Amino acid sequence: MTSIVTATIDAAVSALRHGEIQWSRTDLAARRRLLEQIHANTAKHAQEWIETAARIKKLPLDSPLLGEEWVSGPYSLLTGAAALAESLLALEEGRSPVDGYPMRPAPGGRTAVEVFPHGMFDALLLNGFRAEVWSRPGVDAESVRARAGLGQRTPTDTGGVGVVLGAGNIFSIAPLDVLYQLYADNRVVALKLNPITDPLLPVLEKIFAPMIERGFLRLITGGPDVGSALVNHPDVDAVHITGSAVTHDAIVFGTGPQADKNRAAGTPELTKPITSELGGVSPTIVVPGRWSSADLRFQAEHLATQRLHNNGYNCVATQVAVISADWPQKERFLAELRAAIGRAPQRPDYYPGSANRVAAARQTYPQAQVIGARILIEGMTPDRHEPALHTEYFAPVLGVVELPGDPAEFLSRAVRVCNEEIEGTLGVNIIAHPGTIEKLGGRFDSAVTELRYGTIAINAWTGLGYLTARASWGAFPGHSLADIQSGIGVVHNALLIAEPERTVVRGPFRPAPRSLLHGEFSLSPKPPWFVTNRTGATTLRRLTDFAKNPGVGALPAIFASALRG
């Protein structure tokens, strides 16, 4: 490590130590105003953000795929900052951040807080979608209410200096992780950008200028040497990383033979508290039922989106579809899935190592079908020796596992396989016909409860949980440093709910108007984040403009674009 790197890091951490004193003296109203300034700056520089993201991801400025950047970039930060500001206002006024949010008992002695929709605009813009945050077992509604607020309940009791090691795939991850460290954990932050996102540095400096000027945040670039020096600096108190389990373990236990010894002995090299969001192999359970041709096509596009959004470079991208071997419509669904993958727009593999990971999957599975630049692996088995169940390819590779049984038997087996045979616990999707859900009754509810995942999406994609500012985002609780899986802790969680267990998202099985024709009370057309949506970029840009300054006048243009998709 050079003396320049050492001096830069020492200066940044020293400045943050002084900034921590000022943060402890900053009252809730001033902290809320900082969030409002960040919101305004994000709105002002959103176009520059998108243009920079397009260059990083090698997309032309007229690409329909830029809708992904609008919604997972500026939109996510706008809604995250606004939701946190509402929570701060509640605390200022002596209320709990969860006051006014519907709560109900959830299975296993849990409490469910309905975090979406919240207000008229949510109900209109994503009609038919819902999201709940579930507490851990034994936590009642009053406890949820009393503990919500986390670090902002005692703002003068700060948590020191935290380091955030930023992600390189979704560009709102690092900014939202910064806000969570500042507000949930009540500590000042050094953000080390992933080198992929270094071109975004000028944009983030403008957006976070109020925090930087007051000494609450420092933005740092550089390679692994800089990251290592930061996390091991004696004046850094805690670390948060979004990335792979391999990177996490290298930080915690070191590298080479000594790392194995450290892990076996339970003696990590990094002894500071570390939280993490590490992805994994995310599954989608396709419950057999009697589907129409339109249903088969729509849900095949849904599954293709879960894999191909951002070209598969998502920590919660579906890598394994679990389907019934005894489903009479299995072959038709797989044919529609192949076709949907083929229809999805081709795109550059901007993320480092993607081509090598695709090649490795092809070598491991020579029978895999090559669809453009994508790989579909059919005929997989649910055992611990199946590489695709344990290796996060982080690339456009999708596998299909078949299990026997009627809907009830299949679902029970699928839950066991997802819980016990597949690596990771960040997110799982369930696709099921409403009639099948109704017939399964309590068995379906039990399956949802038994799944050990941080986000469970029913007829929706877990990515919507990421986009829901008030939802929690992270692995299912219970992992250890020695068996990290998808990580420890949560982020987002703008209601600042203490120790949430999971988020449960529900959506309509069919888009409007077919939903209404079949008795589903949902007005949402094909979601704009579908990779096959023709107007996704326009719709999601308009949705971001709405998040800048919500108002009824913006709705007609959003609806018109969404319906054309």
QUIMO-V439543 format. One record per residue. N is the residue number from 1. RES is the residue in three letters. NEAR is the number of other C-alpha atoms within 8 Angstrom. Layout:
BEGIN
n=N res=RES near=NEAR
n=N res=RES near=NEAR
END
This chain:
BEGIN
n=1 res=MET near=6
n=2 res=THR near=5
n=3 res=SER near=6
n=4 res=ILE near=6
n=5 res=VAL near=9
n=6 res=THR near=10
n=7 res=ALA near=8
n=8 res=THR near=8
n=9 res=ILE near=11
n=10 res=ASP near=8
n=11 res=ALA near=8
n=12 res=ALA near=10
n=13 res=VAL near=12
n=14 res=SER near=8
n=15 res=ALA near=9
n=16 res=LEU near=16
n=17 res=ARG near=10
n=18 res=HIS near=9
n=19 res=GLY near=12
n=20 res=GLU near=15
n=21 res=ILE near=8
n=22 res=GLN near=10
n=23 res=TRP near=11
n=24 res=SER near=11
n=25 res=ARG near=7
n=26 res=THR near=10
n=27 res=ASP near=8
n=28 res=LEU near=12
n=29 res=ALA near=9
n=30 res=ALA near=8
n=31 res=ARG near=10
n=32 res=ARG near=12
n=33 res=ARG near=9
n=34 res=LEU near=10
n=35 res=LEU near=12
n=36 res=GLU near=11
n=37 res=GLN near=9
n=38 res=ILE near=12
n=39 res=HIS near=13
n=40 res=ALA near=9
n=41 res=ASN near=11
n=42 res=THR near=12
n=43 res=ALA near=11
n=44 res=LYS near=7
n=45 res=HIS near=11
n=46 res=ALA near=9
n=47 res=GLN near=7
n=48 res=GLU near=8
n=49 res=TRP near=12
n=50 res=ILE near=12
n=51 res=GLU near=9
n=52 res=THR near=10
n=53 res=ALA near=11
n=54 res=ALA near=12
n=55 res=ARG near=9
n=56 res=ILE near=11
n=57 res=LYS near=9
n=58 res=LYS near=8
n=59 res=LEU near=12
n=60 res=PRO near=7
n=61 res=LEU near=7
n=62 res=ASP near=5
n=63 res=SER near=8
n=64 res=PRO near=10
n=65 res=LEU near=11
n=66 res=LEU near=13
n=67 res=GLY near=15
n=68 res=GLU near=13
n=69 res=GLU near=13
n=70 res=TRP near=14
n=71 res=VAL near=14
n=72 res=SER near=12
n=73 res=GLY near=14
n=74 res=PRO near=15
n=75 res=TYR near=12
n=76 res=SER near=12
n=77 res=LEU near=13
n=78 res=LEU near=14
n=79 res=THR near=10
n=80 res=GLY near=13
n=81 res=ALA near=13
n=82 res=ALA near=11
n=83 res=ALA near=12
n=84 res=LEU near=12
n=85 res=ALA near=12
n=86 res=GLU near=9
n=87 res=SER near=14
n=88 res=LEU near=14
n=89 res=LEU near=11
n=90 res=ALA near=11
n=91 res=LEU near=14
n=92 res=GLU near=9
n=93 res=GLU near=6
n=94 res=GLY near=6
n=95 res=ARG near=8
n=96 res=SER near=12
n=97 res=PRO near=14
n=98 res=VAL near=11
n=99 res=ASP near=7
n=100 res=GLY near=4
n=101 res=TYR near=9
n=102 res=PRO near=6
n=103 res=MET near=9
n=104 res=ARG near=8
n=105 res=PRO near=10
n=106 res=ALA near=9
n=107 res=PRO near=6
n=108 res=GLY near=7
n=109 res=GLY near=10
n=110 res=ARG near=14
n=111 res=THR near=16
n=112 res=ALA near=12
n=113 res=VAL near=12
n=114 res=GLU near=12
n=115 res=VAL near=12
n=116 res=PHE near=11
n=117 res=PRO near=12
n=118 res=HIS near=9
n=119 res=GLY near=6
n=120 res=MET near=7
n=121 res=PHE near=7
n=122 res=ASP near=11
n=123 res=ALA near=11
n=124 res=LEU near=7
n=125 res=LEU near=9
n=126 res=LEU near=9
n=127 res=ASN near=10
n=128 res=GLY near=11
n=129 res=PHE near=11
n=130 res=ARG near=11
n=131 res=ALA near=14
n=132 res=GLU near=13
n=133 res=VAL near=15
n=134 res=TRP near=14
n=135 res=SER near=13
n=136 res=ARG near=10
n=137 res=PRO near=8
n=138 res=GLY near=7
n=139 res=VAL near=11
n=140 res=ASP near=10
n=141 res=ALA near=10
n=142 res=GLU near=6
n=143 res=SER near=8
n=144 res=VAL near=14
n=145 res=ARG near=11
n=146 res=ALA near=7
n=147 res=ARG near=9
n=148 res=ALA near=13
n=149 res=GLY near=15
n=150 res=LEU near=13
n=151 res=GLY near=12
n=152 res=GLN near=12
n=153 res=ARG near=7
n=154 res=THR near=7
n=155 res=PRO near=12
n=156 res=THR near=8
n=157 res=ASP near=8
n=158 res=THR near=12
n=159 res=GLY near=9
n=160 res=GLY near=11
n=161 res=VAL near=16
n=162 res=GLY near=14
n=163 res=VAL near=14
n=164 res=VAL near=14
n=165 res=LEU near=14
n=166 res=GLY near=13
n=167 res=ALA near=13
n=168 res=GLY near=10
n=169 res=ASN near=8
n=170 res=ILE near=10
n=171 res=PHE near=13
n=172 res=SER near=11
n=173 res=ILE near=10
n=174 res=ALA near=13
n=175 res=PRO near=9
n=176 res=LEU near=12
n=177 res=ASP near=11
n=178 res=VAL near=11
n=179 res=LEU near=10
n=180 res=TYR near=11
n=181 res=GLN near=13
n=182 res=LEU near=11
n=183 res=TYR near=11
n=184 res=ALA near=12
n=185 res=ASP near=11
n=186 res=ASN near=13
n=187 res=ARG near=13
n=188 res=VAL near=16
n=189 res=VAL near=15
n=190 res=ALA near=15
n=191 res=LEU near=14
n=192 res=LYS near=13
n=193 res=LEU near=15
n=194 res=ASN near=12
n=195 res=PRO near=9
n=196 res=ILE near=7
n=197 res=THR near=11
n=198 res=ASP near=9
n=199 res=PRO near=8
n=200 res=LEU near=10
n=201 res=LEU near=9
n=202 res=PRO near=7
n=203 res=VAL near=10
n=204 res=LEU near=8
n=205 res=GLU near=10
n=206 res=LYS near=9
n=207 res=ILE near=11
n=208 res=PHE near=10
n=209 res=ALA near=8
n=210 res=PRO near=10
n=211 res=MET near=10
n=212 res=ILE near=11
n=213 res=GLU near=7
n=214 res=ARG near=9
n=215 res=GLY near=13
n=216 res=PHE near=13
n=217 res=LEU near=12
n=218 res=ARG near=11
n=219 res=LEU near=10
n=220 res=ILE near=8
n=221 res=THR near=10
n=222 res=GLY near=11
n=223 res=GLY near=7
n=224 res=PRO near=6
n=225 res=ASP near=8
n=226 res=VAL near=12
n=227 res=GLY near=11
n=228 res=SER near=9
n=229 res=ALA near=10
n=230 res=LEU near=10
n=231 res=VAL near=10
n=232 res=ASN near=8
n=233 res=HIS near=7
n=234 res=PRO near=5
n=235 res=ASP near=6
n=236 res=VAL near=14
n=237 res=ASP near=11
n=238 res=ALA near=12
n=239 res=VAL near=14
n=240 res=HIS near=11
n=241 res=ILE near=14
n=242 res=THR near=11
n=243 res=GLY near=12
n=244 res=SER near=9
n=245 res=ALA near=12
n=246 res=VAL near=6
n=247 res=THR near=8
n=248 res=HIS near=12
n=249 res=ASP near=10
n=250 res=ALA near=10
n=251 res=ILE near=10
n=252 res=VAL near=11
n=253 res=PHE near=15
n=254 res=GLY near=12
n=255 res=THR near=7
n=256 res=GLY near=6
n=257 res=PRO near=6
n=258 res=GLN near=9
n=259 res=ALA near=11
n=260 res=ASP near=9
n=261 res=LYS near=8
n=262 res=ASN near=13
n=263 res=ARG near=11
n=264 res=ALA near=7
n=265 res=ALA near=6
n=266 res=GLY near=7
n=267 res=THR near=8
n=268 res=PRO near=10
n=269 res=GLU near=9
n=270 res=LEU near=8
n=271 res=THR near=6
n=272 res=LYS near=7
n=273 res=PRO near=7
n=274 res=ILE near=9
n=275 res=THR near=11
n=276 res=SER near=15
n=277 res=GLU near=14
n=278 res=LEU near=15
n=279 res=GLY near=18
n=280 res=GLY near=16
n=281 res=VAL near=17
n=282 res=SER near=17
n=283 res=PRO near=14
n=284 res=THR near=13
n=285 res=ILE near=13
n=286 res=VAL near=11
n=287 res=VAL near=13
n=288 res=PRO near=12
n=289 res=GLY near=9
n=290 res=ARG near=6
n=291 res=TRP near=9
n=292 res=SER near=6
n=293 res=SER near=6
n=294 res=ALA near=7
n=295 res=ASP near=9
n=296 res=LEU near=12
n=297 res=ARG near=12
n=298 res=PHE near=9
n=299 res=GLN near=9
n=300 res=ALA near=13
n=301 res=GLU near=14
n=302 res=HIS near=10
n=303 res=LEU near=11
n=304 res=ALA near=13
n=305 res=THR near=12
n=306 res=GLN near=11
n=307 res=ARG near=14
n=308 res=LEU near=12
n=309 res=HIS near=14
n=310 res=ASN near=8
n=311 res=ASN near=10
n=312 res=GLY near=12
n=313 res=TYR near=12
n=314 res=ASN near=11
n=315 res=CYS near=9
n=316 res=VAL near=12
n=317 res=ALA near=13
n=318 res=THR near=14
n=319 res=GLN near=14
n=320 res=VAL near=14
n=321 res=ALA near=13
n=322 res=VAL near=13
n=323 res=ILE near=13
n=324 res=SER near=15
n=325 res=ALA near=9
n=326 res=ASP near=9
n=327 res=TRP near=9
n=328 res=PRO near=5
n=329 res=GLN near=9
n=330 res=LYS near=11
n=331 res=GLU near=7
n=332 res=ARG near=8
n=333 res=PHE near=11
n=334 res=LEU near=9
n=335 res=ALA near=8
n=336 res=GLU near=11
n=337 res=LEU near=13
n=338 res=ARG near=10
n=339 res=ALA near=8
n=340 res=ALA near=13
n=341 res=ILE near=11
n=342 res=GLY near=8
n=343 res=ARG near=7
n=344 res=ALA near=10
n=345 res=PRO near=7
n=346 res=GLN near=6
n=347 res=ARG near=6
n=348 res=PRO near=7
n=349 res=ASP near=8
n=350 res=TYR near=8
n=351 res=TYR near=8
n=352 res=PRO near=5
n=353 res=GLY near=6
n=354 res=SER near=11
n=355 res=ALA near=8
n=356 res=ASN near=7
n=357 res=ARG near=11
n=358 res=VAL near=14
n=359 res=ALA near=8
n=360 res=ALA near=8
n=361 res=ALA near=12
n=362 res=ARG near=11
n=363 res=GLN near=7
n=364 res=THR near=7
n=365 res=TYR near=8
n=366 res=PRO near=6
n=367 res=GLN near=6
n=368 res=ALA near=10
n=369 res=GLN near=7
n=370 res=VAL near=8
n=371 res=ILE near=10
n=372 res=GLY near=6
n=373 res=ALA near=7
n=374 res=ARG near=10
n=375 res=ILE near=14
n=376 res=LEU near=13
n=377 res=ILE near=13
n=378 res=GLU near=8
n=379 res=GLY near=7
n=380 res=MET near=10
n=381 res=THR near=7
n=382 res=PRO near=11
n=383 res=ASP near=6
n=384 res=ARG near=9
n=385 res=HIS near=4
n=386 res=GLU near=10
n=387 res=PRO near=8
n=388 res=ALA near=12
n=389 res=LEU near=13
n=390 res=HIS near=11
n=391 res=THR near=9
n=392 res=GLU near=10
n=393 res=TYR near=11
n=394 res=PHE near=11
n=395 res=ALA near=11
n=396 res=PRO near=14
n=397 res=VAL near=15
n=398 res=LEU near=12
n=399 res=GLY near=12
n=400 res=VAL near=13
n=401 res=VAL near=13
n=402 res=GLU near=12
n=403 res=LEU near=13
n=404 res=PRO near=9
n=405 res=GLY near=10
n=406 res=ASP near=10
n=407 res=PRO near=11
n=408 res=ALA near=9
n=409 res=GLU near=9
n=410 res=PHE near=13
n=411 res=LEU near=12
n=412 res=SER near=9
n=413 res=ARG near=9
n=414 res=ALA near=11
n=415 res=VAL near=11
n=416 res=ARG near=9
n=417 res=VAL near=10
n=418 res=CYS near=10
n=419 res=ASN near=10
n=420 res=GLU near=6
n=421 res=GLU near=11
n=422 res=ILE near=13
n=423 res=GLU near=11
n=424 res=GLY near=11
n=425 res=THR near=16
n=426 res=LEU near=17
n=427 res=GLY near=14
n=428 res=VAL near=15
n=429 res=ASN near=14
n=430 res=ILE near=13
n=431 res=ILE near=13
n=432 res=ALA near=13
n=433 res=HIS near=11
n=434 res=PRO near=7
n=435 res=GLY near=6
n=436 res=THR near=11
n=437 res=ILE near=10
n=438 res=GLU near=7
n=439 res=LYS near=6
n=440 res=LEU near=10
n=441 res=GLY near=8
n=442 res=GLY near=6
n=443 res=ARG near=8
n=444 res=PHE near=10
n=445 res=ASP near=8
n=446 res=SER near=8
n=447 res=ALA near=11
n=448 res=VAL near=8
n=449 res=THR near=9
n=450 res=GLU near=7
n=451 res=LEU near=10
n=452 res=ARG near=8
n=453 res=TYR near=12
n=454 res=GLY near=15
n=455 res=THR near=17
n=456 res=ILE near=16
n=457 res=ALA near=16
n=458 res=ILE near=13
n=459 res=ASN near=12
n=460 res=ALA near=13
n=461 res=TRP near=11
n=462 res=THR near=14
n=463 res=GLY near=8
n=464 res=LEU near=9
n=465 res=GLY near=16
n=466 res=TYR near=11
n=467 res=LEU near=9
n=468 res=THR near=8
n=469 res=ALA near=13
n=470 res=ARG near=12
n=471 res=ALA near=15
n=472 res=SER near=16
n=473 res=TRP near=14
n=474 res=GLY near=15
n=475 res=ALA near=17
n=476 res=PHE near=14
n=477 res=PRO near=8
n=478 res=GLY near=5
n=479 res=HIS near=10
n=480 res=SER near=7
n=481 res=LEU near=7
n=482 res=ALA near=6
n=483 res=ASP near=6
n=484 res=ILE near=10
n=485 res=GLN near=12
n=486 res=SER near=16
n=487 res=GLY near=14
n=488 res=ILE near=15
n=489 res=GLY near=10
n=490 res=VAL near=12
n=491 res=VAL near=10
n=492 res=HIS near=14
n=493 res=ASN near=12
n=494 res=ALA near=13
n=495 res=LEU near=12
n=496 res=LEU near=11
n=497 res=ILE near=13
n=498 res=ALA near=9
n=499 res=GLU near=6
n=500 res=PRO near=10
n=501 res=GLU near=11
n=502 res=ARG near=14
n=503 res=THR near=15
n=504 res=VAL near=13
n=505 res=VAL near=16
n=506 res=ARG near=11
n=507 res=GLY near=11
n=508 res=PRO near=12
n=509 res=PHE near=10
n=510 res=ARG near=9
n=511 res=PRO near=13
n=512 res=ALA near=11
n=513 res=PRO near=8
n=514 res=ARG near=8
n=515 res=SER near=15
n=516 res=LEU near=11
n=517 res=LEU near=7
n=518 res=HIS near=6
n=519 res=GLY near=6
n=520 res=GLU near=9
n=521 res=PHE near=7
n=522 res=SER near=11
n=523 res=LEU near=11
n=524 res=SER near=11
n=525 res=PRO near=10
n=526 res=LYS near=11
n=527 res=PRO near=9
n=528 res=PRO near=13
n=529 res=TRP near=11
n=530 res=PHE near=12
n=531 res=VAL near=12
n=532 res=THR near=10
n=533 res=ASN near=11
n=534 res=ARG near=7
n=535 res=THR near=12
n=536 res=GLY near=15
n=537 res=ALA near=14
n=538 res=THR near=10
n=539 res=THR near=13
n=540 res=LEU near=14
n=541 res=ARG near=11
n=542 res=ARG near=11
n=543 res=LEU near=11
n=544 res=THR near=13
n=545 res=ASP near=9
n=546 res=PHE near=11
n=547 res=ALA near=10
n=548 res=LYS near=10
n=549 res=ASN near=6
n=550 res=PRO near=7
n=551 res=GLY near=7
n=552 res=VAL near=5
n=553 res=GLY near=5
n=554 res=ALA near=10
n=555 res=LEU near=10
n=556 res=PRO near=7
n=557 res=ALA near=8
n=558 res=ILE near=11
n=559 res=PHE near=9
n=560 res=ALA near=8
n=561 res=SER near=11
n=562 res=ALA near=14
n=563 res=LEU near=8
n=564 res=ARG near=7
n=565 res=GLY near=11
END
